[in-house]
Amino acid sequence: MARSRAVSEYTEAEDKSIRLGFFLIAAGLFSLVGLGCCWLRPALEERGGGSSANCTVLAVRQLGERFACTFSCGAACRGTARYPCLQVLVRTSRTSAPALLHEDERQLRTNPKCSYIPPCARDDQENSENVTYKQKYWKEKVGSQPFTCYFNQHLRPDDVMLKRTHDETVLLHCFLWPLVTFLVGVLIVALTICAKSLAVRAEAIKKKKYL
């Protein structure tokens, strides 16, 4: 009787294996919930209803207004500089109304009035030169050539993006790895329980043979 109870109880190694499996299951679930609430949901909202289209430049101009940016020149060295506002107006293949082009969703949130935010330099003149270079790029190199852009007609009808911050690959990895962690945990628990069950059955069959 005591021997039968000892066989049916989990060994220390099996107990650790099951605890590891449950830990991975919990980690996978918490990761899915955390990423879904904090990152994946906003990313999907940004993409929700968004469509790709062909854009054509209508006008490229610098506004008289300047905006502040923060530069860093060392661990304890930070300051504020200014850059001119560049606007690139485009027309999409989906609508005839002009729209303001932005680099991506982050740039749109940082400065919705401008199409480009240069890397912040300490010298205002360097910032102006970077913006002027970008202005020449859109005027001379792109010109009237169509290019792919992204827009959301319902949420942001007056803005289009040159690229998406969150593409399909990033969203896939965001969902894939927590799911893999969860499935590995389930597999460890299931295999440990099955191995123990087979061991108990084998012991029971062995006892019957000797009776």
Disulfide bonds with the S-S distance in Angstrom:
Cys55-Cys149 1.88
Cys69-Cys120 2.07
Cys73-Cys77 1.60
Cys85-Cys114 2.05
